[in-house]
Amino acid sequence: MTGFISQSSLTPDVVFDRQTVVLRALRFYARHGVLSQERTVGGWFTVDLRLDVAPDPRALDADCLDGTVDYGAVYATVRREMEQPSRLLEHAAARVVRAVLREFPAVQSLTVSLQKDNPPARADSGGMGVELTARRR
């Protein structure tokens, strides 16, 4: 339904081209890392997601959850994937991407940012991580 024209009396003659659902600063204690201590002790990670979905009148005009993505359900999916240890953040982020695309058909593309909040890099930083952008074929 990309580019639908709203039939709502509140927004006559409005064309909605794009809808993005955003989840910011999701925090997880997880066991990702190349070093064995990182996988044993664990650490804090921050995840951001941008989910592109087709604008749907069920959400935008009718105020119905069926017309969008339930971000509580997305959070549960991300949490489940973060609970599985990975050596590389790229691997963990790719699992999140695949799971979201598998479980939420309305998501057409997404960007996942996964940050290790206190990496063992001997650097004064606010965190280091990866960002993956993917879309359906």
Contact map, one row per residue, 1 for C-alpha under 8 A:
11110000000000000000000000000000000000000000000000000111000000000000000000000000000000000000000000000000000000000000000000000000000000000
11110000000000011100000000000000000000000000000000000111000000000000000000000000000000000000000000000000000000000000000000000000000000000
11111000000000111100000000000000000000000000000000000010000000000000000000000000000000000000000000000000000000000000000000000000000000000
11111100000000111000000000000000000000000000000000000011100000000000000000000000000000000000000000000000000000000000000000000000000000000
00111110000011110000000000000000000000000000000000000000000000000000000000000000000000000000000000000000000000000000000000000000000000000
00011111001111110000000000000000000000000000000000000000100010000000000000000000000000000000000000000000000000000000000000000000000000000
00001111101110000000000000000000000000000000000000000000000010000000000000000000000000000000000000000000000000000000000000000000000000000
00000111111100000000000000000000000000000000000000000000000010000000000000000000000000000000000000000000000000000000000000000000000000000
00000011111100000000000000000000000000000000000000000000000000000000000000000000000000000000000000000000000000000000000000000000000000000
00000001111100000000000000000000000000000000000000000000000000000000000000000000000000000000000000000000000000000000000000000000000000000
00000111111111000000000000000000000000000000000000000000000000000000000000000000000000000000000000000000000000000000000000000000000000000
00000111111111000000000000000000000000000000000000000000000000000000000000000000000000000000000000000000000000000000000000000000000000000
00001110001111100000000000000000000000000000000000000000000000000000000000000000000000000000000000000000000000000000000000000000000000000
00001100001111110000000000000000000000000000000000000000000000000000000000000000000000000000000000000000000000000000000000000000000000000
00111100000011111000000000000000000000000000000000000000000000000000000000000000000000000000000000000000000000000000000000000000000000000
01111100000001111110000000000000000000000000000000000010000000000000000000000000000000000000000000000000000000000000000000000000000000000
01110000000000111110000000000000000000000000000000000110000000000000000000000000000000000000000000000000000000000000000000000000000000000
01100000000000011111000000000000000000000000000000011110000000000000000000000000000000000000000000000000000000000000000000000000000000000
00000000000000011111100000000000000000000000000000011110000000000000000000000000000000000000000000000000000000000000000000000000000000000
00000000000000000111110000000000000000000000000001111000000000000000000000000000000000000000000000000000000000000000000000000000000000000
00000000000000000011111000000000000000000000000001111000000000000000101000000000000000000000000000000000000000000000000000000000000000000
00000000000000000001111100000000000000000000000111100000000000000000000000000000000000000000000000000000000000000000000000000000000000000
00000000000000000000111111000000000000000000000111000000000000000000001000000000000000000000000000000000000000000000000000000000000000000
00000000000000000000011111000000000000000000001110000000000000000000000000000000000000000000000000000000000000000000000000000000000000000
00000000000000000000001111100000000000000000011100000000000000000000000000000000000000000000000000000000000000000000000000000000000000000
00000000000000000000001111110000000000000000011100000000000000000000000000100000000000000000000000000000000000000000000000000000000000000
00000000000000000000000011111000000000000001111000000000000000000000000000000000000000000000000000000000000000000000000000000000000000000
00000000000000000000000001111100000000000001110000000000000000000000000000000010010000000000000000000000000000000000000000000000000000000
00000000000000000000000000111110000000000111100000000000000000000000000000000000000000000000000000000000000000000000000000000000000000000
00000000000000000000000000011111000000000111100000000000000000000000000000000000011110000000000000000000000000000000000000000000000000000
00000000000000000000000000001111100001111110000000000000000000000000000000000000001111000000000000000000000000000000000000000000000000000
00000000000000000000000000000111110001100110000000000000000000000000000000000000000011111001000000000000000000000000000000000000000000000
00000000000000000000000000000011111101100000000000000000000000000000000000000000000001111000000000000000000000000000000000000000000000000
00000000000000000000000000000001111101100000000000000000000000000000000000000000000000110000000000000000000000000000000000000000000000000
00000000000000000000000000000000111111100000000000000000000000000000000000000000000000100000000000000000000000000000000000000000000000000
00000000000000000000000000000000111111110000000000000000000000000000000000000000000000000000000000000000000000000000000000000000000000000
00000000000000000000000000000000001111111100000000000000000000000000000000000000000000000000000000000000000000000000000000000000000000000
00000000000000000000000000000011111111111110000000000000000000000000000000000000000000000000000000000000000000000000000000000000000000000
00000000000000000000000000000011111111111100000000000000000000000000000000000000000011100000000000000000000000000000000000000000000000000
00000000000000000000000000000010000111111100000000000000000000000000000000000000000000000000000000000000000000000000000000000000000000000
00000000000000000000000000000010000011111110000000000000000000000000000000000000000000000000000000000000000000000000000000000000000000000
00000000000000000000000000001111000011111111000000000000000000000000000000000000000000000000000000000000000000000000000000000000000000000
00000000000000000000000000001111000001001111100000000000000000000000000000000000000000000000000000000000000000000001110000000000000000000
00000000000000000000000000111100000000000111110000000000000000000000000000000000000000000000000000000000000000000001110000000000000000000
00000000000000000000000000111100000000000011111000000000000000000000000000000000000000000000000000000000000000000111100000000000000000000
00000000000000000000000011110000000000000001111100000000000000000000000000000000000000000000000000000000000000001111100000000000000000000
00000000000000000000000111100000000000000000111110000000000000000000000000000000000000000000000000000000000000011110000000000000000000000
00000000000000000000011111000000000000000000011111000000000000000000000000000000000000000000000000000000000000011100000000000000000000000
00000000000000000000011100000000000000000000001111100000000000000000000000000000000000000000000000000000000001111000000000000000000000000
00000000000000000001111000000000000000000000000111110000000000000000000000000000000000000000000000000000000001110000000000000000000000000
00000000000000000001110000000000000000000000000011111000000000000000000000000000000000000000000000000000001111100000000000000000000000000
00000000000000000111100000000000000000000000000001111100000000000000000000000000000000000000000000000000001111000000000000000000000000000
00000000000000000111100000000000000000000000000000111110000000000001000000000000000000000000000000000000011110000000000000000000000000000
11000000000000001110000000000000000000000000000000011111000000000000000000000000000000000000000000000000011100000000000000000000000000000
11110000000000011110000000000000000000000000000000001111101100000011000000000000000000000000000000000000000000000000000000000000000000000
11010000000000000000000000000000000000000000000000000111111100000011000000000000000000000000000000000000000000000000000000000000000000000
00010100000000000000000000000000000000000000000000000011111111000010000000000000000000000000000000000000000000000000000000000000000000000
00000000000000000000000000000000000000000000000000000001111111111111000000000000000000000000000000000000000000000000000000000000000000000
00000000000000000000000000000000000000000000000000000011111111111111000000000000000000000000000000000000000000000000000000000000000000000
00000000000000000000000000000000000000000000000000000011111111110010000000000000000000000000000000000000000000000000000000000000000000000
00000111000000000000000000000000000000000000000000000000111111100000000000000000000000000000000000000000000000000000000000000000000000000
00000000000000000000000000000000000000000000000000000000111111110000000000000000000000000000000000000000000000000000000000000000000000000
00000000000000000000000000000000000000000000000000000000011111111000000000000000000000000000000000000000000000000000000000000000000000000
00000000000000000000000000000000000000000000000000000000011101111111000000000000000000000000000000000000000000000000000000000000000000000
00000000000000000000000000000000000000000000000000000000011000111111110000000000000000000000000000000000000000000000000000000000000000000
00000000000000000000000000000000000000000000000000000000011000011111100000000000000000000000000000000000000000000000000000000000000000000
00000000000000000000000000000000000000000000000000000011111100011111100000000000000000000000000000000000000000000000000000000000000000000
00000000000000000000000000000000000000000000000000001011011000011111110000000000000000000000000000000000010000000000000000000000000000000
00000000000000000000100000000000000000000000000000000000000000001111111001000000000000000000000000000001011000000000000000000000000000000
00000000000000000000000000000000000000000000000000000000000000001001111111000000000000000000000000000000000000000000000000000000000000000
00000000000000000000101000000000000000000000000000000000000000000000111111100000000000000000000000000000000000000000000000000000000000000
00000000000000000000000000000000000000000000000000000000000000000000011111110000000000000000000000000000000000000000000000000000000000000
00000000000000000000000000000000000000000000000000000000000000000000011111111000000000000000000000000000000000000000000000000000000000000
00000000000000000000000000000000000000000000000000000000000000000000111111111100000000000000000000010000000000000000000000000000000000000
00000000000000000000000001000000000000000000000000000000000000000000001111111110000000000000000000000000000000000000000000000000000000000
00000000000000000000000000000000000000000000000000000000000000000000000111111111000000000000000000000000000000000000000000000000000000000
00000000000000000000000000000000000000000000000000000000000000000000000011111111100000000000000100110000000000000000000000000000000000000
00000000000000000000000000000000000000000000000000000000000000000000000001111111110000000000000100010000000000000000000000000000000000000
00000000000000000000000000010000000000000000000000000000000000000000000000111111111000000000000000000000000000000000000000000000000000000
00000000000000000000000000000000000000000000000000000000000000000000000000011111111100000000000000000000000000000000000000000000000000000
00000000000000000000000000000000000000000000000000000000000000000000000000001111111100000001001100100000000000000000000000000000000000000
00000000000000000000000000010100000000000000000000000000000000000000000000000111111110000001000100000000000000000000000000000000000000000
00000000000000000000000000000110000000000000000000000000000000000000000000000011111110000000000000000000000000000000000000000000000000000
00000000000000000000000000000110000000000000000000000000000000000000000000000001111111000001000000000000000000000000000000000000000000000
00000000000000000000000000000111000000100000000000000000000000000000000000000000011111100001000000000000000000000000000000000000000000000
00000000000000000000000000000011100000100000000000000000000000000000000000000000000111111011000000000000000000000000000000000000000000000
00000000000000000000000000000001111000100000000000000000000000000000000000000000000011111010000000000000000000000000000000000000000000000
00000000000000000000000000000001110000000000000000000000000000000000000000000000000001111111000000000000000000000000000000000000000000000
00000000000000000000000000000001100000000000000000000000000000000000000000000000000001111111100000000000000000000110000000000000110000000
00000000000000000000000000000000000000000000000000000000000000000000000000000000000000011111110000000000000000000000000000000000010100000
00000000000000000000000000000000000000000000000000000000000000000000000000000000000001111111111000000000000000000000000000000000000000000
00000000000000000000000000000001000000000000000000000000000000000000000000000000110111011111111100000000000000000000000000000000000000000
00000000000000000000000000000000000000000000000000000000000000000000000000000000000000001111111110000000000000011100000000000000011100000
00000000000000000000000000000000000000000000000000000000000000000000000000000000000000000111111111000000000000000000000000000000000100000
00000000000000000000000000000000000000000000000000000000000000000000000000000000100000000011111111100000000000000000000000000000000000000
00000000000000000000000000000000000000000000000000000000000000000000000000001100110000000001111111110000000000010000000000000000000000000
00000000000000000000000000000000000000000000000000000000000000000000000000000000000000000000111111111000000001110000000000000000000101000
00000000000000000000000000000000000000000000000000000000000000000000000000000000000000000000011111111100000000000000000000000000000000000
00000000000000000000000000000000000000000000000000000000000000000000000000001000100000000000001111111110000000000000000000000000000000000
00000000000000000000000000000000000000000000000000000000000000000000000001001100000000000000000111111111001000000000000000000000000000000
00000000000000000000000000000000000000000000000000000000000000000000000000000000000000000000000011111111101110000000000000000000000000010
00000000000000000000000000000000000000000000000000000000000000000000000000000000000000000000000001111111100000000000000000000000000000000
00000000000000000000000000000000000000000000000000000000000000000000000000000000000000000000000000111111100000000000000000000000000000000
00000000000000000000000000000000000000000000000000000000000000000000100000000000000000000000000000011111111000000000000000000000000000000
00000000000000000000000000000000000000000000000000000000000000000000000000000000000000000000000000001111111100000000000000000000000000000
00000000000000000000000000000000000000000000000000001100000000000001100000000000000000000000000000000001111100000000000000000000000000000
00000000000000000000000000000000000000000000000000111100000000000000100000000000000000000000000000011001111111000000000000000000000000000
00000000000000000000000000000000000000000000000000111100000000000000000000000000000000000000000000001000111111000000000000000000000000110
00000000000000000000000000000000000000000000000000111000000000000000000000000000000000000000000000001000001111100000000000000000000011110
00000000000000000000000000000000000000000000000011110000000000000000000000000000000000000000000010000000001111110000000000000000000011100
00000000000000000000000000000000000000000000000011100000000000000000000000000000000000000000000010000000000011111000000000000000001111000
00000000000000000000000000000000000000000000001111000000000000000000000000000000000000000000100110000000000001111100000000000000001110000
00000000000000000000000000000000000000000000011110000000000000000000000000000000000000000000100000000000000000111110000000000000111100000
00000000000000000000000000000000000000000000111100000000000000000000000000000000000000001000100000000000000000011111000000000000111000000
00000000000000000000000000000000000000000000111000000000000000000000000000000000000000001000000000000000000000001111100000000011110000000
00000000000000000000000000000000000000000011110000000000000000000000000000000000000000000000000000000000000000000111111000000011100000000
00000000000000000000000000000000000000000011110000000000000000000000000000000000000000000000000000000000000000000011111000000111000000000
00000000000000000000000000000000000000000011000000000000000000000000000000000000000000000000000000000000000000000001111100001111000000000
00000000000000000000000000000000000000000000000000000000000000000000000000000000000000000000000000000000000000000001111111000011000000000
00000000000000000000000000000000000000000000000000000000000000000000000000000000000000000000000000000000000000000000011111100000000000000
00000000000000000000000000000000000000000000000000000000000000000000000000000000000000000000000000000000000000000000001111100000000000000
00000000000000000000000000000000000000000000000000000000000000000000000000000000000000000000000000000000000000000000001111110000000000000
00000000000000000000000000000000000000000000000000000000000000000000000000000000000000000000000000000000000000000000000111111000000000000
00000000000000000000000000000000000000000000000000000000000000000000000000000000000000000000000000000000000000000000000001111100000000000
00000000000000000000000000000000000000000000000000000000000000000000000000000000000000000000000000000000000000000000010000111111000000000
00000000000000000000000000000000000000000000000000000000000000000000000000000000000000000000000000000000000000000000110000011111000000000
00000000000000000000000000000000000000000000000000000000000000000000000000000000000000000000000000000000000000000011111000001111100000000
00000000000000000000000000000000000000000000000000000000000000000000000000000000000000000000000000000000000000000011111000001111110000000
00000000000000000000000000000000000000000000000000000000000000000000000000000000000000001000000000000000000000001111000000000011111000000
00000000000000000000000000000000000000000000000000000000000000000000000000000000000000001100100000000000000000001110000000000001111100000
00000000000000000000000000000000000000000000000000000000000000000000000000000000000000000000100000000000000000111100000000000000111110000
00000000000000000000000000000000000000000000000000000000000000000000000000000000000000000100110010000000000000111000000000000000011111000
00000000000000000000000000000000000000000000000000000000000000000000000000000000000000000000000000000000000011110000000000000000001111100
00000000000000000000000000000000000000000000000000000000000000000000000000000000000000000000000010000000000011100000000000000000000111110
00000000000000000000000000000000000000000000000000000000000000000000000000000000000000000000000000000000000111000000000000000000000011111
00000000000000000000000000000000000000000000000000000000000000000000000000000000000000000000000000001000000110000000000000000000000001111
00000000000000000000000000000000000000000000000000000000000000000000000000000000000000000000000000000000000000000000000000000000000000111
